Amino acid sequence: MTFEHKSVLLKETVDSLNVKSEGIYVDGTLGGGGHAFEVCRHLGTKGRLIGIDQDEDAIRAAALRLKVYEDKVRIIKSNYENIRSVLKGLHITGVDGICLDLGVSSYQLDTPERGFTYREDAPLDMRMDRSQIMTARTVVNEYSETELYRVIRDYGEEKFAKNIAKHVVKTRQTGPIETTGELGEIIKAAIPMKMRATGGHPAKRTFQAIRIEVNRELKVLEDSIDTMIDLLNPGGRLCIITFHSLEDRIVKNRFRDNENPCICPKDFPICVCGRKSKGHVVTRKPIVPSEEETAENKRSKSSKLRVFEKI
């Protein structure tokens, strides 16, 4: 199967980056290279695009797609949380734009052996970076019932998290849970039958939660936004596409705090904390896909784009 990921909010993201022909841009979640390719189309002879991804399959696909622009592109296997060290290694001190697309690719979802999907029976994996040790199998078989409950409740926003965690722990007492199919059946059994007919597949929220835990997705996002803003040149923009409320809330709050970092009590006549704004939020409300896009690509339906501009 070829690596495939239909880039969501493609025009909106590239337009929001305000690409300068001689600028330096980072795609921190390179994927198949869709957003990067569109950025490269706007670059002049001195413009550069740095692509970062931790998935080797994505890197191979992006390298092939971006070959026509190979004189402008540098691809690095890493996590965008390492963006500062990646840029330092390339002797770059500031960039004119950064974009992140936090969605899981169609390739990852639709390739059973990657273990992301509940629709096929495959080994529990869910790693974006297949060189890392921890997998979904680790979480399912080694986390305590309390830890599983926390993950499923907090990252999946699953109302039956406690019962699912209880069923998982009980089942693994007779032997480890090895496959996505096994886990899916356990989850289904833990959810009341009358609730299974609503809200999509019963395993959807739990699989999302485990994937987030395996890849540290929310922690990486929250810990990286300030750094990315600091690395922007004046007028540079950070564009982030999210796909669920947990991600969007982090982006919204971190952008707001970078725009107005003052921690003085509201009744103080002047600011005395000394914290200065780093820029402003361009998108007071997130940009969402058009009806045409959601009709063409149903996976774009929940996507939201937020943009921050550096002073």
N, C-alpha and C positions, 0 to 999 in steps of 0.2 A: 504493500500500500504506500502511495506517495504521500509525503507530508503536505497536508492541506489545512489551511485556516483562512477563511474569508474575512478579511480585515473589516472590522466594524467602524462606523463613523470615520471612514477614511478621509474624505474630502474635508469634513469638519475639523478633524485633528490637524491635518496638514495646513489648512487655512489658519487655524488657531496658533500654529507655531510661528507664523509670519516669517517664513524661510527667507533668509538673505543669501544671495548667490555665493558669497564668499564666507559664509558662516560655518560653524562647527556644531553638529547636532548628534544627539545620542538617542538611539532606540534601545531602551533598557530591557525590553522583552521582545527581542527580534522576531521570534517565531519564524514563519515562512518568508518574512521580508516584505510584506505588503505595504506597511506604513513607510518602511525605509526606502523602498523603491520609489514611492511617490515623492518623498523628500529629495531623493537624489535627482529626480527630474528637474527640480528647481535650483540645483547647485551649479555654480560656475566652475571654472578650472581650479580654483583654490579652495572651493568648498569641500567639507569632509563630513562623513557619516560614520559614527562608531556604533556598531551593533553588538549588544551583549545578550547572551542567552546561555542557560545552563543545560539545555537539551541538545545532545549531539545530533539527533535527527533533524531538529530545527536548523541547526547551524549548517548542516550539509545542504538542506533545501534552500536556505537563504543565500548561501554562497553561490549556488547555481543560478538562482533568480537574479542576484545582483552582479553577476559576472560582467555584464555590460558596463557597469560602473566601478569595476574593481580598482581603478586608479583613485577613486574617491572614498572607498569603503575599507574599514578595518573591522573585522569580526573577532570578538573575544569570547571564549567560553568562561562564563562566570555568572554570578548572581548580581543583579543590579544593586544589591546592598553593598557591593564592593566597588561602586562606581568611582569613588575618590581614588582608590589605589589603581584602578584600571586606567583612569585618565593620567595619573601621575606617571605610570609606566610608559605612557605615550607622550610624556612631556607637555601635557595640556593642562593649563591652570584654570581655564574658564570656557564655557560653551554657550551657544546662543539659543539652544532649545533642547529639551529632553521630553520624550514621550514614553508612556507605559501603556500597554494593553494587557490588563490583568486576567483576561479570559483564558480558559483552557482551550487548546487548539482542537479543531475537528479531528485531526490525526490522532491526538492523544486520546480523545474520547472514543473514537471509533476503531482503534487498534486494541483488540481484546487483551493481548499479552502485556500491555502497559498497565492493566489493572485499574483503570479509572472508572470503567462503566459497570453499572449494575445490570445491564441488559445482556451481557455475555458471561459465561463461566470461565474465569481465568485466574491465575495466581494473584493474590493480593499484593499490589505493588504501589501504584500511585505516585512514584517519584518523578519529579521533573528532571532532576539530576540523578541519573541511574548509577553514578559512582558513589552516592552517599549510602550509608549503612542502613539507616532507619527506613522501613517500608510500612505500608498499611498493615502488613502481617504483624509487625512489631507492635503497633498500636493495639490491634484487635486482641492479640494473645498475651501481651505483657503488661498492659496498663491495668491498674486496679479498677474495680467497679466504680469507685468515686472519681477516678481520673477519666474514665470513659464517659461517665455521666456529664462531667464538666465539658469535655470536648464536644459531645453531641449536642448538649444544651446551648453552649456559648457560640459554637461555630456553625451549627446546623439550625439553630433556633427551632429545635424539634421538641414539641410538647410532650412526646412520649419517651424522652431521653432516658429517664430513670428506668423504665421498663425494658428498653432496648439494651441498656448496659447490663441489667440483671440477666436478661436472656443470653447475652454474649458470654458472660462469665460462667453461667450454668452450663452452657453448651461446651465450652472449651475444657471443662473438667474431665471430659471423656476423651479428649484429644484436641490438638491444635486446629483452629479454623484456618483453612488454607486458601480458599478461593472466594472470588466475588459472588459466585452463585450460592455458596454456603451462607455467606454473610447476608445476602439478600433475603434468603428464606428465613433466617433467624430474625431479621428486622420485621419481615412481614408477619411473623408469628407473634411479635411483641406489640403490634398495633391492632386495636380493635377492628374487627371486620367492617363495621359500618363506616369507619374512617378511611378505609383503604381505597374507597371509590372516589375520594375527593383529593385535590391538591397534587395530582400527578403520581408518579411511582412512589410507593411507600419508602423506598430506600434512598430516595434522592437527597434528602437533607442530611442523613447520616453519612452517606458517601462524601458529600461536600465537606462535612465537618472533619472527617478523617483525612481527606486530601489536604485541607488547610493545615491540619496539625503536622502531617508528614513533611510538608514543604515550608512550614513556618510562615505561611503567606501573610498573615495579618501583622505579625511582629516585624517581618522584613519591611513591609510597607510603612508601618508607623515609624520605624527607626530610620528610614531612608529619606523621607520627604524633606526634612530640614537640610540634610546634606545636599540633596539635589538642588534645592533653592540656593544654597550658599555657592554652588558651583556655576550658577548662571551668571553670565555677563549682564550688565545693565540693559534692560529691555528684553532680556531673554525670557522664554516662557517654558513652564512645566505643564504638560498636558497628560492627564491620567484618565484612562477609561476603566471604569469598574463594572462589575456584573451582579453584585448583590449589596444589600444594605449595610453589611458589616464593613466592607471596603469603602463604600461611598461615605459612610459616617466618618471614617478615619481621615479620608482626603478632605472632606468639608471642614472638619475641625482643625486639622493641621494647617490648611490654607488660611483659615480665619485667624489662627493664633500667630501665623507669620505676618499677616496683614496688621493685626493689632495685638502685639505681644505684651502690652502694658498690664501689670498685675497690681497697680495701685487701687485702693478702694474707690468705688464710684463717686463718693462724696468729696474726694480730694480735688481742690481747684486746679492743680497742675500735676503733671506726671513727675514723680521723684524716683521711680524705679530704674530709669535710664535705659529701658528696653526700647529699641527703635524698630519701626516697621521695615520689613525687607521688601515690600512691594504691595501689590493689590490683587484681589481676586477678580478676574475678568468675567467669570461666569457666576452671577448671583444665583441663577438657577442653572442646573446642569443642562448640557446639550444632550438631547436624546435622538435616536434614529427616526428617520421619516417613515411614514406608512409604507412607502415603496420598499425601503430597505428591510423592514421587518417582514414584509411579504416575501421578499427574495431570500432572506436569511433569518429564520425563526430564532436562531441563537443570539441575534442582536437585540431581541426584544427588551431585555432587562439592562442593556448597557447605558451608561451615563458618562459624559465627558465633562470634567472640570479643568479649569485653566487658571494658572497663577502667573503673574508677570513681575519680574524682579525690578526694583527701583534702579 
